[in-house]
Amino acid sequence: MKTYGLLFWAALIAFLSPSSPSFTSARITVTACGPRLRKSWAAMTSAETTKYKGAIAAAMDSGAYIKFVEMHTEMMSEMEAHRQCMFIYWHRLLLVVFENMLRGQGSQYACVTVPYWDWVSDYNRFVSGQCSNMLDCSYALRALGGSSGTSERYLPINGQDTWGVYIAKSPLDHFCQNSGVTGTRCAKKLTRGVWKYTTLPGSTSYASVVNQLFSSANIAGMSEAIEEGAHNNIHANLAGAMETFASPADPVFWSHHAMVDLLHTIFHKCKVGTNKMTLAEKVNSTIGWTSCERRNGGEFNPYDKVTMRTGLNGVNPKAGAADKVIGKYFSGVPTQFAALMDHNDLGSSSYAYVYQELLSDLYANCGAVVTSDSVIENTSASQRRRLDDTLTAAIDATSHALNTSALTLDSTSNVTTVSSGELVLVTLNATGSSQNAISIATNATSSGSAILLVAAVNTTLEVSSEAVSTFTVSTNNLLVAEVGTDAGSIISEQEKMSCMFQDECLGGVKDYPATFKKNFNITQPPRCKVIVDAIRCGHDTIALANWKETMMASFGCPLPTKS
């Protein structure tokens, strides 16, 4: 397991603190907490884990937590949240306001951020045979209370029927099932599936996630692919409250959707770019903004405000922004759909991710196909630079302060033009030392603007991620000979192989349970089942004839299911 060097975080904090040295006419100004950094559960310290769970518990006690369940289950709100092209943007707003709410539960929680559940890395462990079920593969699931409980029981949550084993571990022992109950009338438990008897779905494999991200021309296609792919599959496999629209009742929901949101940030960086845009420019972006039909008639307008309404059991709903318990946490957050396009352009609620494992590669390479002797650019995901004016800063290994003498410019830059900027990327090297390159790009002319963190990338890989990476490169070599050098075709072949391997060596590919289909109002089978069924029926083929032998040479056959 990799470790995140403490020196890095000390250096980053020192660099971003208000007392850090300034350069030219730029001034570094940040909040007391510094930039919002969402890390994976695997990167969380024990103290950070305890604090985050404490914030969840405090929110449940204050009555603020259940309000987010109300917004996710309210009829008009849900019509914007699922099964149409605003899925990504609607949930981004929900997640940002939720994070604001957690920070408002007391001064001790003022700097918490929602950790993301990196189910791609968990799947890497699964395919490598390091774990055999969802619970054992995922630290996030274990940290949030696991699923070892009594026999299946019933629990209504804000008018939604949920079934599963009762889990009462922290922070779930603070849970209230609706805003009409308090104290001893609160359930103080939640329903979950038995996660040791289910597996991670094939739609969370690296190959599948790359295809879900980059096979579409615009945000609408990507949003649909992610929602119907990894997103739905995770909800269904977790079962319990998570297979209903009351799913925000489970703290796992927030880390799951932070991962979905992280994927959106990669899509945006790779296909839209990282230059700041005005709202008008966002509206005119044919990749970052697309409209579609509303489920209740009409079309989405980019200037439409997101519908999020609270209400006990959906009765007498009111706008979340006007709710006396949580309304204040909407303050300053953009609520027009198109205004939610860029995670780094949300005012004081802007945030960034620490990308790790193969997610860091995905962020950097934008779905490019890497072979042993070449990199085949994914033409549907061309990487964009923020601006030409970039400068490089070093952090002093001893003092952890910004070393202004190390500031250099690339050949296209002019230091006299630097007046404000944004911290674009922090890259941790293999040892996790504090000598990390920091790229800063200018995008404004007025001095004194805050420097915001756009991304931090840890390039160190776990053994399982390294194995998947090595396999992917070697198989890409073989696929080039079969399908040529089109990156999209190669990625699609990798996904087909991954899904078939899931069906034959990782417990099988199954359809969604009838309860999940009913609760989420879907008819489409899981992504991998569609792929596997097409191959089994002869409607599709895998270009690499010995695909199974190739995969078994790297991963064996951990959970054989078919001959």
ZIPEQUI-V244992 format. One record per backbone hydrogen bond with DSSP energy under -1.0 kcal/mol. NH is the residue of the N-H (numbers start at 1). CO is the residue of the C=O. E is the energy in kcal/mol with one decimal. If there is no record, write none. Layout:
NH,CO,E ; NH,CO,E
//
This chain:
9,5,-1.2 ; 10,6,-2.4 ; 11,7,-2.7 ; 12,8,-3.0 ; 13,9,-2.6 ; 14,10,-2.4 ; 15,11,-2.6 ; 16,12,-2.2 ; 17,13,-1.1 ; 20,17,-2.1 ; 26,23,-2.0 ; 34,31,-1.4 ; 38,352,-3.2 ; 41,116,-1.7 ; 43,40,-1.2 ; 44,41,-1.2 ; 49,45,-2.4 ; 50,46,-2.4 ; 51,47,-2.2 ; 52,48,-2.5 ; 53,49,-2.4 ; 54,50,-1.9 ; 55,51,-2.1 ; 56,52,-2.0 ; 57,53,-2.4 ; 58,54,-2.5 ; 59,55,-2.2 ; 60,56,-2.2 ; 61,57,-2.3 ; 62,58,-2.1 ; 64,59,-1.0 ; 65,59,-2.0 ; 68,65,-1.6 ; 70,66,-2.1 ; 71,67,-1.9 ; 72,68,-1.5 ; 73,69,-1.5 ; 74,70,-1.8 ; 78,74,-3.0 ; 79,75,-1.6 ; 80,77,-1.4 ; 82,78,-1.6 ; 87,84,-1.5 ; 90,86,-3.2 ; 91,87,-1.9 ; 92,88,-1.5 ; 93,89,-2.0 ; 94,90,-2.0 ; 95,91,-2.4 ; 96,92,-2.4 ; 97,93,-2.6 ; 98,94,-2.1 ; 99,95,-2.3 ; 100,96,-2.4 ; 101,97,-2.4 ; 102,98,-2.4 ; 103,99,-1.9 ; 105,102,-1.6 ; 109,106,-2.1 ; 110,107,-1.2 ; 112,109,-1.6 ; 116,39,-2.0 ; 117,255,-2.1 ; 119,117,-1.9 ; 122,118,-1.6 ; 123,119,-1.8 ; 124,120,-1.9 ; 125,121,-1.7 ; 126,122,-1.9 ; 127,123,-3.1 ; 128,124,-1.4 ; 129,126,-1.5 ; 130,125,-2.4 ; 134,198,-2.8 ; 137,133,-2.0 ; 138,134,-1.0 ; 142,138,-1.5 ; 143,139,-3.0 ; 144,140,-1.5 ; 145,142,-1.5 ; 146,141,-2.5 ; 149,147,-1.0 ; 153,164,-3.2 ; 155,162,-2.7 ; 157,160,-2.9 ; 158,177,-1.5 ; 160,157,-1.9 ; 164,153,-2.2 ; 165,192,-2.6 ; 167,190,-2.6 ; 172,169,-2.1 ; 174,171,-1.6 ; 175,172,-1.8 ; 181,178,-1.3 ; 185,182,-1.9 ; 186,183,-1.6 ; 188,175,-3.0 ; 190,167,-1.8 ; 192,165,-1.7 ; 193,238,-1.7 ; 195,193,-1.1 ; 197,194,-1.8 ; 198,195,-1.1 ; 204,201,-1.9 ; 205,202,-1.7 ; 209,205,-2.7 ; 210,206,-2.4 ; 211,207,-1.7 ; 212,208,-2.7 ; 213,209,-2.2 ; 214,210,-2.2 ; 215,211,-1.6 ; 219,287,-2.6 ; 222,218,-2.1 ; 223,219,-3.0 ; 224,220,-2.1 ; 225,221,-2.3 ; 226,222,-2.7 ; 227,223,-2.5 ; 228,224,-2.7 ; 231,226,-2.2 ; 232,227,-1.6 ; 233,229,-2.1 ; 234,230,-2.3 ; 235,231,-1.9 ; 236,232,-2.6 ; 237,233,-2.5 ; 238,234,-2.1 ; 239,235,-1.4 ; 241,191,-2.1 ; 242,239,-1.3 ; 243,240,-1.6 ; 244,241,-1.7 ; 247,244,-1.3 ; 249,246,-2.4 ; 250,247,-2.1 ; 253,250,-2.1 ; 255,251,-1.1 ; 256,252,-2.5 ; 257,253,-2.6 ; 258,254,-1.5 ; 259,255,-1.5 ; 260,256,-1.8 ; 261,257,-2.5 ; 262,258,-2.4 ; 263,259,-2.0 ; 264,260,-1.5 ; 265,261,-1.9 ; 266,262,-1.7 ; 267,263,-2.4 ; 268,264,-2.9 ; 269,265,-2.3 ; 270,266,-2.5 ; 271,267,-2.9 ; 272,268,-1.8 ; 273,268,-3.0 ; 282,278,-2.2 ; 283,279,-2.5 ; 284,280,-1.7 ; 285,282,-1.3 ; 289,285,-1.8 ; 294,298,-3.0 ; 297,294,-1.5 ; 300,292,-2.2 ; 304,301,-2.0 ; 306,335,-3.0 ; 310,318,-2.7 ; 314,311,-2.0 ; 315,312,-2.1 ; 318,310,-2.0 ; 320,308,-3.8 ; 322,319,-1.7 ; 323,320,-1.3 ; 327,323,-2.6 ; 329,326,-1.8 ; 330,327,-1.7 ; 333,330,-2.2 ; 337,304,-2.1 ; 338,302,-2.0 ; 340,337,-1.7 ; 341,338,-1.4 ; 345,342,-1.9 ; 349,346,-1.7 ; 350,347,-1.8 ; 351,343,-1.7 ; 352,36,-2.4 ; 354,38,-2.2 ; 355,456,-2.9 ; 359,356,-1.6 ; 360,357,-1.1 ; 362,358,-2.3 ; 363,359,-2.4 ; 364,360,-2.0 ; 365,361,-3.1 ; 366,362,-1.8 ; 368,365,-1.1 ; 369,376,-2.8 ; 371,374,-2.9 ; 376,369,-3.6 ; 379,377,-1.1 ; 381,378,-2.5 ; 390,388,-1.4 ; 391,440,-1.8 ; 392,408,-2.4 ; 393,438,-1.8 ; 396,401,-2.7 ; 400,396,-2.0 ; 403,394,-2.7 ; 404,402,-1.2 ; 406,403,-1.7 ; 407,404,-1.4 ; 408,392,-1.7 ; 410,390,-1.3 ; 413,410,-1.8 ; 417,414,-2.2 ; 418,415,-1.4 ; 422,441,-1.8 ; 424,439,-2.7 ; 426,455,-1.2 ; 427,437,-1.2 ; 428,457,-2.7 ; 432,429,-1.6 ; 436,434,-1.8 ; 438,393,-1.3 ; 439,425,-1.4 ; 440,391,-2.0 ; 441,422,-1.8 ; 442,389,-1.6 ; 454,423,-2.4 ; 456,353,-2.0 ; 457,426,-3.6 ; 458,355,-3.0 ; 459,428,-1.1 ; 466,462,-2.5 ; 467,463,-2.2 ; 468,464,-2.2 ; 469,465,-2.6 ; 470,466,-2.7 ; 471,467,-2.5 ; 472,468,-2.6 ; 473,469,-2.1 ; 474,470,-2.3 ; 475,471,-2.7 ; 476,472,-2.2 ; 477,473,-1.6 ; 478,474,-1.2 ; 479,475,-2.6 ; 480,476,-2.1 ; 483,479,-3.3 ; 484,480,-1.5 ; 490,486,-1.9 ; 491,487,-2.6 ; 492,488,-2.1 ; 493,489,-2.0 ; 494,490,-2.2 ; 495,491,-2.1 ; 496,492,-2.2 ; 497,493,-2.3 ; 498,494,-2.2 ; 499,495,-2.6 ; 500,496,-2.3 ; 501,497,-2.3 ; 502,498,-2.0 ; 503,499,-2.0 ; 504,500,-1.9 ; 505,501,-3.1 ; 506,502,-1.2 ; 507,559,-2.2 ; 508,502,-2.2 ; 517,513,-2.1 ; 518,514,-2.3 ; 519,515,-2.7 ; 520,516,-2.7 ; 522,517,-1.9 ; 530,526,-1.9 ; 531,527,-1.8 ; 532,528,-3.1 ; 533,529,-2.8 ; 534,530,-1.7 ; 535,531,-1.7 ; 536,532,-2.9 ; 537,533,-2.2 ; 538,535,-1.1 ; 539,534,-2.1 ; 540,534,-1.4 ; 547,544,-1.4 ; 550,546,-2.3 ; 551,547,-2.3 ; 552,548,-2.9 ; 553,549,-1.8 ; 555,551,-2.7 ; 556,552,-2.1 ; 559,505,-3.4 ; 561,504,-2.3 ; 562,504,-1.0
//
